[in-house]
Amino acid sequence: MPDSVTITVNGHSIKVQAGTVVSAALLTAGVPCRRSTTGQPRTALCGMGICFDCRATVDGVLNRRTCQLLCRSGMTIETQ
C-alpha cells in the first residue's frame, strides 16, 4: 500500500493509507469505537465530531473523537 501508516488497534497492528481518519480505519478493521451502556457497538455516526459516538482512547487520551484524527505511524487506539 503506497504511503501507508501502521497503527495499533486493541493490541493488533494494522496498515492503513496515509491520510485516513481513525474512525474509518476502525470501520475498515471491523472494530466498533466503543460500546454503549447496554453493550451495543457504536461507531462514527455524523463523521464531523458532533455526535461523539466515535470516541476511543488514542495514545492514552480518553474520549478522543476518532472522526477528527488522522492516523499516523505508531498511533495506539483502544476502543472503549
N, CA, C and O atoms as CSV, one atom per row, in Angstrom:
chain,resi,resn,atom,element,x,y,z
A,1,MET,N,N,0.862,-1.174,0.000
A,1,MET,CA,C,0.000,0.000,0.000
A,1,MET,C,C,0.907,1.235,0.000
A,1,MET,O,O,1.670,1.430,0.947
A,2,PRO,N,N,0.841,2.058,-1.022
A,2,PRO,CA,C,1.693,3.246,-1.061
A,2,PRO,C,C,1.304,4.242,0.030
A,2,PRO,O,O,0.129,4.423,0.350
A,3,ASP,N,N,2.317,4.869,0.581
A,3,ASP,CA,C,2.082,5.874,1.618
A,3,ASP,C,C,1.167,5.354,2.721
A,3,ASP,O,O,0.185,6.002,3.084
A,4,SER,N,N,1.497,4.187,3.247
A,4,SER,CA,C,0.691,3.631,4.328
A,4,SER,C,C,1.335,3.931,5.673
A,4,SER,O,O,2.529,4.218,5.762
A,5,VAL,N,N,0.515,3.857,6.717
A,5,VAL,CA,C,0.987,4.007,8.086
A,5,VAL,C,C,0.501,2.799,8.873
A,5,VAL,O,O,-0.524,2.205,8.539
A,6,THR,N,N,1.229,2.440,9.905
A,6,THR,CA,C,0.847,1.327,10.757
A,6,THR,C,C,0.376,1.875,12.094
A,6,THR,O,O,1.071,2.655,12.743
A,7,ILE,N,N,-0.823,1.451,12.495
A,7,ILE,CA,C,-1.379,1.845,13.783
A,7,ILE,C,C,-1.677,0.572,14.572
A,7,ILE,O,O,-1.734,-0.521,14.009
A,8,THR,N,N,-1.863,0.727,15.868
A,8,THR,CA,C,-2.218,-0.408,16.718
A,8,THR,C,C,-3.629,-0.196,17.242
A,8,THR,O,O,-3.936,0.831,17.846
A,9,VAL,N,N,-4.485,-1.191,16.999
A,9,VAL,CA,C,-5.880,-1.132,17.451
A,9,VAL,C,C,-6.119,-2.313,18.376
A,9,VAL,O,O,-6.063,-3.469,17.956
A,10,ASN,N,N,-6.383,-2.011,19.627
A,10,ASN,CA,C,-6.626,-3.055,20.639
A,10,ASN,C,C,-5.541,-4.126,20.618
A,10,ASN,O,O,-5.824,-5.319,20.729
A,11,GLY,N,N,-4.294,-3.678,20.475
A,11,GLY,CA,C,-3.158,-4.585,20.521
A,11,GLY,C,C,-2.783,-5.231,19.202
A,11,GLY,O,O,-1.810,-5.982,19.148
A,12,HIS,N,N,-3.527,-4.962,18.129
A,12,HIS,CA,C,-3.247,-5.551,16.824
A,12,HIS,C,C,-2.789,-4.469,15.851
A,12,HIS,O,O,-3.432,-3.426,15.732
A,13,SER,N,N,-1.685,-4.713,15.159
A,13,SER,CA,C,-1.173,-3.761,14.172
A,13,SER,C,C,-1.956,-3.882,12.876
A,13,SER,O,O,-2.218,-4.982,12.389
A,14,ILE,N,N,-2.325,-2.728,12.324
A,14,ILE,CA,C,-2.962,-2.702,11.013
A,14,ILE,C,C,-2.339,-1.588,10.189
A,14,ILE,O,O,-1.887,-0.578,10.729
A,15,LYS,N,N,-2.320,-1.783,8.867
A,15,LYS,CA,C,-1.830,-0.757,7.951
A,15,LYS,C,C,-3.013,-0.095,7.288
A,15,LYS,O,O,-3.963,-0.752,6.864
A,16,VAL,N,N,-2.938,1.218,7.209
A,16,VAL,CA,C,-3.965,1.997,6.520
A,16,VAL,C,C,-3.274,3.017,5.637
A,16,VAL,O,O,-2.100,3.330,5.833
A,17,GLN,N,N,-3.999,3.529,4.676
A,17,GLN,CA,C,-3.448,4.544,3.789
A,17,GLN,C,C,-3.221,5.832,4.571
A,17,GLN,O,O,-4.045,6.216,5.402
A,18,ALA,N,N,-2.113,6.489,4.305
A,18,ALA,CA,C,-1.835,7.784,4.935
A,18,ALA,C,C,-2.994,8.734,4.637
A,18,ALA,O,O,-3.515,8.754,3.522
A,19,GLY,N,N,-3.391,9.512,5.629
A,19,GLY,CA,C,-4.495,10.449,5.461
A,19,GLY,C,C,-5.843,9.887,5.872
A,19,GLY,O,O,-6.851,10.590,5.801
A,20,THR,N,N,-5.880,8.620,6.305
A,20,THR,CA,C,-7.125,8.003,6.762
A,20,THR,C,C,-7.464,8.498,8.156
A,20,THR,O,O,-6.592,8.565,9.022
A,21,VAL,N,N,-8.729,8.845,8.380
A,21,VAL,CA,C,-9.131,9.217,9.737
A,21,VAL,C,C,-9.276,7.938,10.561
A,21,VAL,O,O,-9.565,6.869,10.024
A,22,VAL,N,N,-9.074,8.064,11.847
A,22,VAL,CA,C,-9.073,6.908,12.735
A,22,VAL,C,C,-10.407,6.166,12.684
A,22,VAL,O,O,-10.419,4.935,12.673
A,23,SER,N,N,-11.522,6.879,12.652
A,23,SER,CA,C,-12.822,6.203,12.618
A,23,SER,C,C,-12.964,5.338,11.372
A,23,SER,O,O,-13.539,4.252,11.445
A,24,ALA,N,N,-12.459,5.790,10.240
A,24,ALA,CA,C,-12.509,4.997,9.006
A,24,ALA,C,C,-11.606,3.770,9.123
A,24,ALA,O,O,-11.955,2.699,8.627
A,25,ALA,N,N,-10.458,3.913,9.769
A,25,ALA,CA,C,-9.562,2.772,9.978
A,25,ALA,C,C,-10.234,1.726,10.853
A,25,ALA,O,O,-10.107,0.528,10.598
A,26,LEU,N,N,-10.946,2.166,11.880
A,26,LEU,CA,C,-11.661,1.234,12.753
A,26,LEU,C,C,-12.780,0.525,11.991
A,26,LEU,O,O,-12.981,-0.678,12.158
A,27,LEU,N,N,-13.502,1.262,11.161
A,27,LEU,CA,C,-14.551,0.648,10.358
A,27,LEU,C,C,-13.980,-0.392,9.404
A,27,LEU,O,O,-14.537,-1.479,9.250
A,28,THR,N,N,-12.869,-0.052,8.769
A,28,THR,CA,C,-12.209,-0.971,7.842
A,28,THR,C,C,-11.770,-2.243,8.560
A,28,THR,O,O,-11.849,-3.337,8.002
A,29,ALA,N,N,-11.308,-2.093,9.798
A,29,ALA,CA,C,-10.852,-3.239,10.588
A,29,ALA,C,C,-12.021,-4.009,11.209
A,29,ALA,O,O,-11.824,-5.077,11.789
A,30,GLY,N,N,-13.236,-3.467,11.089
A,30,GLY,CA,C,-14.403,-4.138,11.654
A,30,GLY,C,C,-14.505,-4.025,13.157
A,30,GLY,O,O,-15.083,-4.888,13.818
A,31,VAL,N,N,-13.934,-2.942,13.703
A,31,VAL,CA,C,-13.897,-2.751,15.150
A,31,VAL,C,C,-14.766,-1.548,15.521
A,31,VAL,O,O,-14.551,-0.460,14.986
A,32,PRO,N,N,-15.746,-1.710,16.427
A,32,PRO,CA,C,-16.519,-0.549,16.864
A,32,PRO,C,C,-15.647,0.364,17.727
A,32,PRO,O,O,-14.734,-0.102,18.408
A,33,CYS,N,N,-15.929,1.639,17.695
A,33,CYS,CA,C,-15.164,2.596,18.510
A,33,CYS,C,C,-15.387,2.365,19.998
A,33,CYS,O,O,-14.463,2.471,20.803
A,34,ARG,N,N,-16.621,2.050,20.346
A,34,ARG,CA,C,-16.958,1.859,21.750
A,34,ARG,C,C,-18.229,1.046,21.841
A,34,ARG,O,O,-18.829,0.701,20.823
A,35,ARG,N,N,-18.638,0.741,23.052
A,35,ARG,CA,C,-19.899,0.050,23.300
A,35,ARG,C,C,-20.770,0.958,24.163
A,35,ARG,O,O,-20.276,1.646,25.057
A,36,SER,N,N,-22.056,0.951,23.884
A,36,SER,CA,C,-22.989,1.753,24.675
A,36,SER,C,C,-23.120,1.141,26.066
A,36,SER,O,O,-22.576,0.070,26.335
A,37,THR,N,N,-23.830,1.815,26.929
A,37,THR,CA,C,-24.017,1.296,28.287
A,37,THR,C,C,-24.790,-0.016,28.292
A,37,THR,O,O,-24.739,-0.762,29.270
A,38,THR,N,N,-25.510,-0.303,27.204
A,38,THR,CA,C,-26.237,-1.568,27.099
A,38,THR,C,C,-25.443,-2.622,26.328
A,38,THR,O,O,-25.927,-3.732,26.106
A,39,GLY,N,N,-24.218,-2.269,25.920
A,39,GLY,CA,C,-23.359,-3.229,25.243
A,39,GLY,C,C,-23.421,-3.212,23.725
A,39,GLY,O,O,-22.741,-4.006,23.076
A,40,GLN,N,N,-24.213,-2.335,23.149
A,40,GLN,CA,C,-24.328,-2.255,21.695
A,40,GLN,C,C,-23.094,-1.572,21.087
A,40,GLN,O,O,-22.622,-0.570,21.625
A,41,PRO,N,N,-22.561,-2.103,19.965
A,41,PRO,CA,C,-21.410,-1.471,19.334
A,41,PRO,C,C,-21.787,-0.114,18.740
A,41,PRO,O,O,-22.846,0.040,18.133
A,42,ARG,N,N,-20.918,0.846,18.924
A,42,ARG,CA,C,-21.140,2.205,18.402
A,42,ARG,C,C,-19.941,2.582,17.542
A,42,ARG,O,O,-18.818,2.145,17.797
A,43,THR,N,N,-20.188,3.389,16.531
A,43,THR,CA,C,-19.114,3.866,15.666
A,43,THR,C,C,-19.485,5.251,15.167
A,43,THR,O,O,-20.500,5.812,15.578
A,44,ALA,N,N,-18.675,5.797,14.295
A,44,ALA,CA,C,-18.922,7.153,13.799
A,44,ALA,C,C,-20.312,7.236,13.173
A,44,ALA,O,O,-20.683,6.402,12.347
A,45,LEU,N,N,-21.063,8.236,13.569
A,45,LEU,CA,C,-22.393,8.447,13.024
A,45,LEU,C,C,-22.399,9.690,12.140
A,45,LEU,O,O,-22.778,9.625,10.971
A,46,CYS,N,N,-21.981,10.810,12.699
A,46,CYS,CA,C,-22.042,12.052,11.934
A,46,CYS,C,C,-20.774,12.285,11.099
A,46,CYS,O,O,-20.832,12.922,10.047
A,47,GLY,N,N,-19.642,11.773,11.566
A,47,GLY,CA,C,-18.395,11.942,10.829
A,47,GLY,C,C,-17.798,13.336,10.890
A,47,GLY,O,O,-16.855,13.638,10.159
A,48,MET,N,N,-18.338,14.195,11.758
A,48,MET,CA,C,-17.788,15.552,11.856
A,48,MET,C,C,-17.646,16.047,13.291
A,48,MET,O,O,-17.507,17.249,13.517
A,49,GLY,N,N,-17.679,15.133,14.267
A,49,GLY,CA,C,-17.376,15.492,15.642
A,49,GLY,C,C,-18.517,16.015,16.474
A,49,GLY,O,O,-18.289,16.532,17.568
A,50,ILE,N,N,-19.747,15.899,15.989
A,50,ILE,CA,C,-20.883,16.424,16.744
A,50,ILE,C,C,-21.522,15.368,17.639
A,50,ILE,O,O,-21.932,15.679,18.757
A,51,CYS,N,N,-21.615,14.119,17.166
A,51,CYS,CA,C,-22.387,13.102,17.887
A,51,CYS,C,C,-21.613,12.404,19.006
A,51,CYS,O,O,-22.234,11.869,19.925
A,52,PHE,N,N,-20.302,12.390,18.961
A,52,PHE,CA,C,-19.439,11.767,19.968
A,52,PHE,C,C,-19.577,10.242,20.029
A,52,PHE,O,O,-19.106,9.633,20.990
A,53,ASP,N,N,-20.206,9.609,19.037
A,53,ASP,CA,C,-20.312,8.150,19.028
A,53,ASP,C,C,-19.002,7.478,18.647
A,53,ASP,O,O,-18.856,6.272,18.840
A,54,CYS,N,N,-18.054,8.224,18.114
A,54,CYS,CA,C,-16.796,7.637,17.640
A,54,CYS,C,C,-15.675,7.720,18.676
A,54,CYS,O,O,-14.507,7.552,18.328
A,55,ARG,N,N,-16.003,7.969,19.915
A,55,ARG,CA,C,-14.964,8.140,20.938
A,55,ARG,C,C,-14.163,6.868,21.171
A,55,ARG,O,O,-14.707,5.764,21.164
A,56,ALA,N,N,-12.861,7.042,21.378
A,56,ALA,CA,C,-11.960,5.946,21.724
A,56,ALA,C,C,-10.763,6.551,22.459
A,56,ALA,O,O,-10.581,7.768,22.471
A,57,THR,N,N,-9.963,5.697,23.064
A,57,THR,CA,C,-8.734,6.145,23.711
A,57,THR,C,C,-7.628,6.116,22.661
A,57,THR,O,O,-7.346,5.071,22.075
A,58,VAL,N,N,-7.010,7.261,22.428
A,58,VAL,CA,C,-5.959,7.375,21.415
A,58,VAL,C,C,-4.690,7.863,22.100
A,58,VAL,O,O,-4.663,8.936,22.702
A,59,ASP,N,N,-3.646,7.058,21.996
A,59,ASP,CA,C,-2.366,7.369,22.628
A,59,ASP,C,C,-2.523,7.727,24.101
A,59,ASP,O,O,-1.872,8.638,24.612
A,60,GLY,N,N,-3.414,6.977,24.775
A,60,GLY,CA,C,-3.607,7.140,26.211
A,60,GLY,C,C,-4.570,8.238,26.614
A,60,GLY,O,O,-4.820,8.420,27.806
A,61,VAL,N,N,-5.120,8.977,25.656
A,61,VAL,CA,C,-6.047,10.061,25.968
A,61,VAL,C,C,-7.472,9.556,25.748
A,61,VAL,O,O,-7.842,9.180,24.636
A,62,LEU,N,N,-8.266,9.551,26.819
A,62,LEU,CA,C,-9.645,9.063,26.762
A,62,LEU,C,C,-10.547,9.963,25.928
A,62,LEU,O,O,-10.313,11.165,25.801
A,63,ASN,N,N,-11.585,9.348,25.362
A,63,ASN,CA,C,-12.692,10.060,24.719
A,63,ASN,C,C,-12.293,10.969,23.566
A,63,ASN,O,O,-12.874,12.039,23.384
A,64,ARG,N,N,-11.311,10.551,22.794
A,64,ARG,CA,C,-10.953,11.325,21.591
A,64,ARG,C,C,-11.972,11.023,20.498
A,64,ARG,O,O,-12.379,9.874,20.322
A,65,ARG,N,N,-12.375,12.041,19.775
A,65,ARG,CA,C,-13.297,11.842,18.650
A,65,ARG,C,C,-12.479,11.352,17.459
A,65,ARG,O,O,-11.726,12.115,16.854
A,66,THR,N,N,-12.635,10.077,17.132
A,66,THR,CA,C,-11.786,9.460,16.119
A,66,THR,C,C,-12.067,9.966,14.709
A,66,THR,O,O,-11.226,9.816,13.823
A,67,CYS,N,N,-13.228,10.559,14.490
A,67,CYS,CA,C,-13.523,11.108,13.167
A,67,CYS,C,C,-12.772,12.414,12.925
A,67,CYS,O,O,-12.785,12.947,11.816
A,68,GLN,N,N,-12.130,12.917,13.952
A,68,GLN,CA,C,-11.397,14.183,13.849
A,68,GLN,C,C,-9.881,13.997,13.803
A,68,GLN,O,O,-9.141,14.977,13.720
A,69,LEU,N,N,-9.413,12.745,13.855
A,69,LEU,CA,C,-7.980,12.475,13.948
A,69,LEU,C,C,-7.479,11.689,12.742
A,69,LEU,O,O,-8.086,10.693,12.346
A,70,LEU,N,N,-6.377,12.137,12.165
A,70,LEU,CA,C,-5.735,11.386,11.095
A,70,LEU,C,C,-4.812,10.338,11.697
A,70,LEU,O,O,-4.143,10.586,12.700
A,71,CYS,N,N,-4.783,9.170,11.077
A,71,CYS,CA,C,-3.874,8.108,11.514
A,71,CYS,C,C,-2.438,8.538,11.258
A,71,CYS,O,O,-2.139,9.170,10.245
A,72,ARG,N,N,-1.555,8.191,12.183
A,72,ARG,CA,C,-0.135,8.422,11.989
A,72,ARG,C,C,0.609,7.195,12.498
A,72,ARG,O,O,0.131,6.500,13.394
A,73,SER,N,N,1.753,6.937,11.936
A,73,SER,CA,C,2.525,5.742,12.311
A,73,SER,C,C,2.767,5.710,13.813
A,73,SER,O,O,3.145,6.715,14.417
A,74,GLY,N,N,2.547,4.551,14.400
A,74,GLY,CA,C,2.787,4.356,15.824
A,74,GLY,C,C,1.620,4.713,16.707
A,74,GLY,O,O,1.694,4.518,17.921
A,75,MET,N,N,0.543,5.230,16.145
A,75,MET,CA,C,-0.635,5.605,16.942
A,75,MET,C,C,-1.239,4.354,17.583
A,75,MET,O,O,-1.326,3.304,16.946
A,76,THR,N,N,-1.652,4.473,18.840
A,76,THR,CA,C,-2.278,3.375,19.562
A,76,THR,C,C,-3.703,3.739,19.888
A,76,THR,O,O,-3.961,4.760,20.526
A,77,ILE,N,N,-4.639,2.904,19.452
A,77,ILE,CA,C,-6.057,3.125,19.689
A,77,ILE,C,C,-6.609,1.963,20.502
A,77,ILE,O,O,-6.399,0.798,20.165
A,78,GLU,N,N,-7.316,2.293,21.576
A,78,GLU,CA,C,-8.012,1.311,22.391
A,78,GLU,C,C,-9.477,1.697,22.385
A,78,GLU,O,O,-9.838,2.815,22.753
A,79,THR,N,N,-10.318,0.765,21.964
A,79,THR,CA,C,-11.740,1.070,21.965
A,79,THR,C,C,-12.272,1.030,23.386
A,79,THR,O,O,-11.686,0.395,24.263
A,80,GLN,N,N,-13.382,1.711,23.605
A,80,GLN,CA,C,-13.918,1.853,24.956
A,80,GLN,C,C,-15.154,1.008,25.136
A,80,GLN,O,O,-15.745,1.001,26.216
